[in-house]
Amino acid sequence: MSQPLTKLLERCGIIWQQHASQPQSNPGPLLWLGRVCESSRIERGLGPLLGPDIWCSEGEWPGLTPADIETWLVDAIPGEHLLILHGNKSPLQVSLPFGVEIIYRSDLASMLGEHLLEGGEVGVESFQENITKASYDSGESAIQLGRNELGLEPKVRPQQILERLGFSGLGLRPVHLQAKLWHLSGCLVGPDGEKEEREWLVLEDPWRQEMVEIMEQELLDNPPDLQLLENTSTYADSMAKSKLIELLSQRRTFELESGGGSVLKRWFAEFKENLTHTRKILVPAWIGDIPGHGESILHGLDASLISLSKTTL
């Protein structure tokens, strides 16, 4: 997305310094855009872009991690740097040295909005380009705003995984895998009848044939519009509920009152049928011809390789 972002800023009146030299830094998930000329025709909303070296994340999928920023900081030369992380939904817990600042997607949107409200201009072509194109770490895809779909953030970067496997340079195409999201309300019932009210979100992933509890902050609204691969091998309801109980029940350690030591006691998950809901959810993945594996899916949550020839689509 670095090139479209560069064009968007140019449409807002940004003029890049022609002879600015790129700071020395190892290649990675942060790309250098340049420095902004003081003669740029911008309103005060975009004022923070004047002065520092401007960097942006190489894609918006997946978002950067604190480890990515810390790795970049090792090679960053002292000075003013502004990092635009347009793929991160929430701030990163990372300590920054003096002169280095981070702005996130919502910050950039506010800056652009302020620029417009103060009389600045933005070309229609640039807005259209950024609405309809989004990087998915490799490849481009359209974003349809306002769709009532849920997805999950990827937890792996495909190029890093391929390099570990010795397959650097392979081109993979981003896709979505259809899965099922369970939203359950109920309680944990203790060995003596105690009850603890609970709510759970569980991903039923037919591609890995497993169920995994997830957190609400992992959900992604309006995921990129990519090719969808369907898998009909979901569990029957009776089997699914049996596996859900097994997954969400707990074993807890209790101290013995006499003689010391401890014992494990089981707390069973019980669900309220009228408050149990399911819906489709999109799981990130990449697809391509991988040597030794053939046409395969690289799962975006755990980097597992899934052969298409063994998958029921």
Salt bridges, closest charged atoms under 4 A:
ASP53 OD1 - ARG35 NE 2.73
GLU60 OE1 - ARG105 NH1 3.14
ASP68 OD2 - ARG157 NH1 2.99
GLU114 OE2 - ARG44 NE 3.60
GLU118 OE2 - ARG44 NE 2.41
GLU125 OE1 - ARG11 NH2 2.70
GLU149 OE1 - ARG147 NH1 2.74
GLU196 OE1 - ARG198 NH2 2.99
GLU196 OE1 - ARG252 NH2 2.89
GLU197 OE1 - LYS272 NZ 3.36
GLU199 OE1 - HIS183 NE2 3.40
ASP205 OD2 - ARG208 NE 2.71
ASP205 OD2 - HIS299 NE2 2.71
GLU210 OE2 - ARG208 NH1 3.35
GLU218 OE1 - LYS155 NZ 3.28
GLU273 OE1 - LYS241 NZ 2.89
ASP302 OD2 - ARG208 NH1 3.14
ASP302 OD1 - HIS299 ND1 3.87
